Amino acid sequence: MTSKLQVTIPKAIAERYAIAPGDEVEWIGASESVRLVPAKALKPTLSLTERLRLFDVATQRQRERQSHRASSEGSRGWTREELYE
């Protein structure tokens, strides 16, 4: 680490991960460490529209799971709330 907070990547690591001068990299915090990831290795960021669509799909799946769970409670002869009474 230099006084300008610059870091040199060892040649063996740069070659192993095909990092060349001028390539972009991402610094990602990972608990008590920092990961250096070549930008070309990162998945492309989804658009807001696509993220919202995926969120809606996941929300619908969750509602379907919960509706099946609620309908099966009566068939057991007891409810979760009765366990805590």
C-alpha positions, 0 to 999 in steps of 0.5 A, a space after each residue: 500500500 503506497 502513501 496514495 493508498 494504491 495497491 500493487 497486485 502480484 504478477 502471479 495473481 494478475 496472470 491467474 485471473 487475467 487482470 491486465 493494466 487498465 482493467 477495472 476492478 471492484 473492491 468488495 467488503 467481505 466481513 473482516 476482509 476486502 475482495 478484489 474482483 475483476 469487473 468483467 467477472 461481475 454479473 451485469 447489474 439488472 435494471 430497476 424494471 427487471 429487479 422489480 419484476 423479479 421482486 414481484 415474481 418472488 412475492 407471488 411465490 411467497 403468497 402461494 406458499 403461505 396460502 397453502 400453509 394456511 389451508 393445511 393448518 385446519 387439517 392438523 386439528 390444531 393451530 400454531 396459536 393454540 400451541 402458545 395458549 
